[in-house]
Amino acid sequence: MFTGLIEECGQLTALTHTTQGARLIVRAALVSQDVQIGDSIAVNGCCLTVCAYEGESLEFDLLRETLERTNLGALSPGGPVNLERALAVGGRLGGHFVQGHIDGTSTVLSFEPAGADHRLEVVLPSESARYVAFKGSIAIDGISLTVAEVCESSFVVWLIPHTLAATNLHSRRPGDVVNLEFDLLAKYVERLISR
């Protein structure tokens, strides 16, 4: 379980495709200080297991399912990735409940400054529109954000300067693909009322 509060913006150093999926290597100064093999770390919001580490280098194995459902397989070495360690028992829950189970990807429509803040508009996949609500929670690339507008085929979130500086969203442009995880509570409510 995660909170969607990014601890560090790491750097992708390598992505090597294999017959089973891929090996992802990330450089991370802060997160790598307290890591063990088998630990869960959200990379762009996707819960991955540390399979090797050395110094500031963390390695993860990606299955084909992960490559198909997330934006991780399309990343380029040198690019920034959002990193968050799993929530520790007794830790603060400052964002919202984020599982690290990406529901799918979507595309950035616009990303514009408005004073000190930024307005980010993302395509709302029609099959997932029911999970997005005004003032509800959503995770974009693992970042806990609040939905500010729900449009017919898109949704909008606003970013404060800290979020922009502390995450990889500062590098996003229209047309870029982002990972989406919809609110866990919305999915459970839907399941309960559909029975």
C-alpha positions in Angstrom: 0.0 0.0 0.0 1.2 3.5 -0.9 0.0 7.1 -0.2 0.8 8.7 -3.6 3.3 11.1 -1.9 6.4 10.8 -4.0 9.6 10.4 -2.0 12.1 10.9 -4.8 12.2 11.6 -8.5 14.8 8.9 -9.6 16.4 8.5 -12.9 15.9 5.5 -15.3 19.4 4.2 -16.1 18.5 1.1 -18.2 15.5 -0.8 -19.6 16.5 -4.2 -21.0 13.8 -6.3 -22.7 13.9 -10.0 -22.1 11.8 -13.0 -23.3 9.7 -12.8 -20.1 9.4 -9.0 -19.9 12.1 -6.5 -19.0 14.7 -5.5 -16.4 14.3 -1.9 -15.1 17.3 -0.2 -13.4 16.7 3.1 -11.6 19.2 5.4 -9.8 17.7 6.6 -6.5 19.7 8.3 -3.8 17.1 8.7 -1.1 15.0 5.6 -1.6 18.1 3.3 -1.9 19.3 4.2 1.6 16.8 1.9 3.2 16.0 -0.9 0.8 16.1 -4.7 0.9 15.6 -7.3 -1.8 11.9 -8.1 -1.9 10.8 -4.6 -0.9 7.9 -3.0 -2.7 8.6 0.4 -4.4 6.1 2.2 -6.6 7.8 3.3 -9.8 5.6 5.8 -11.6 2.8 4.4 -9.4 3.4 0.8 -10.4 4.2 -1.5 -7.4 7.4 -3.3 -8.2 9.6 -5.6 -6.2 13.3 -4.9 -5.7 15.2 -7.9 -7.2 18.7 -6.4 -6.8 20.4 -3.3 -5.6 23.9 -1.8 -5.3 24.7 1.7 -4.0 22.1 4.0 -5.6 21.1 1.5 -8.2 17.8 -0.4 -7.8 16.7 -3.3 -10.2 13.2 -4.5 -10.9 11.8 -7.3 -13.2 8.8 -6.3 -15.2 6.3 -8.9 -16.5 4.6 -8.6 -19.9 1.4 -7.6 -18.1 3.2 -4.7 -16.5 4.7 -3.6 -19.8 1.3 -3.7 -21.5 -0.7 -2.0 -18.7 1.8 0.8 -17.8 4.0 3.4 -19.4 7.2 1.8 -18.0 8.1 -0.1 -21.2 8.1 3.1 -23.2 10.5 5.0 -20.9 13.8 6.2 -22.1 17.1 6.0 -20.2 17.9 9.3 -18.5 14.3 10.1 -17.9 12.7 10.8 -14.5 10.6 8.3 -12.6 8.5 8.8 -9.4 9.5 6.6 -6.5 7.7 5.8 -3.3 8.4 3.1 -0.7 5.5 1.1 0.6 3.7 2.7 3.6 5.1 1.6 6.9 2.8 0.6 9.7 2.3 3.7 11.8 3.3 5.9 9.0 1.4 9.0 8.0 -1.2 8.7 5.3 -1.0 12.2 3.8 -2.3 11.3 0.3 -4.9 8.6 -0.3 -4.8 4.8 -0.5 -2.8 3.8 -3.6 -2.3 0.1 -4.3 0.3 0.5 -7.0 -1.9 -1.6 -9.3 -2.2 0.5 -12.4 -5.6 0.5 -14.1 -4.3 1.7 -17.4 -2.6 4.5 -19.2 -3.9 7.7 -20.7 -2.6 10.7 -22.6 -1.9 14.3 -21.5 -4.1 16.7 -23.4 -2.7 20.0 -22.0 -0.3 21.2 -19.4 -0.3 24.9 -18.8 0.9 27.3 -16.1 -1.6 29.5 -14.3 0.2 31.8 -12.0 2.4 29.7 -9.7 0.3 26.6 -10.3 -0.2 24.3 -13.3 -3.3 22.9 -14.9 -3.0 19.3 -16.2 -5.7 17.9 -18.4 -5.7 14.1 -19.2 -7.9 12.0 -21.5 -10.6 10.2 -19.5 -10.9 6.6 -20.9 -14.7 6.0 -21.4 -14.5 2.6 -19.7 -13.1 4.2 -16.5 -15.1 7.4 -16.4 -17.4 6.1 -13.6 -14.4 6.1 -11.2 -13.6 9.8 -11.6 -15.5 12.3 -9.5 -15.1 16.0 -8.8 -12.9 16.4 -5.7 -12.2 12.7 -5.8 -8.8 11.1 -5.6 -6.7 9.8 -8.5 -3.1 8.7 -8.9 -1.3 9.9 -12.0 2.2 8.3 -12.3 1.7 7.4 -8.7 1.1 10.9 -7.5 -2.0 11.4 -5.2 -4.0 14.2 -6.8 -7.5 15.7 -6.5 -9.8 15.9 -9.5 -10.6 19.5 -10.1 -12.9 19.1 -13.1 -14.6 16.3 -14.9 -15.3 17.0 -18.5 -17.0 14.8 -21.1 -13.9 13.0 -22.3 -11.2 14.4 -19.9 -10.4 15.4 -16.4 -8.3 18.1 -14.8 -6.0 18.3 -11.8 -4.1 21.3 -10.5 -0.5 21.1 -9.4 1.1 23.3 -6.8 4.8 24.3 -7.2 6.0 21.6 -4.7 4.3 18.8 -6.6 5.7 20.0 -9.9 9.3 20.3 -8.4 9.2 17.0 -6.5 7.8 14.7 -9.3 8.3 13.8 -12.9 5.3 15.8 -14.0 7.5 18.8 -14.7 8.7 16.9 -17.8 5.3 16.0 -19.1 4.0 17.5 -22.4 0.8 17.1 -24.4 0.8 13.6 -26.0 2.8 12.0 -23.2 1.4 8.8 -21.7 0.8 8.6 -18.0 -0.2 5.8 -15.6 -3.6 6.0 -14.0 -4.8 4.3 -10.8 -8.4 5.1 -9.9 -9.7 5.4 -6.3 -9.8 2.0 -4.6 -13.0 2.9 -2.7 -14.8 3.7 -5.9 -14.0 0.2 -7.3 -15.2 -1.5 -4.2 -18.4 0.5 -4.1 -19.1 -0.5 -7.7 -18.5 -4.1 -6.9 -20.8 -4.1 -3.9 -23.7 -2.4 -5.6 -23.4 -4.6 -8.7 -24.0 -7.8 -6.8 
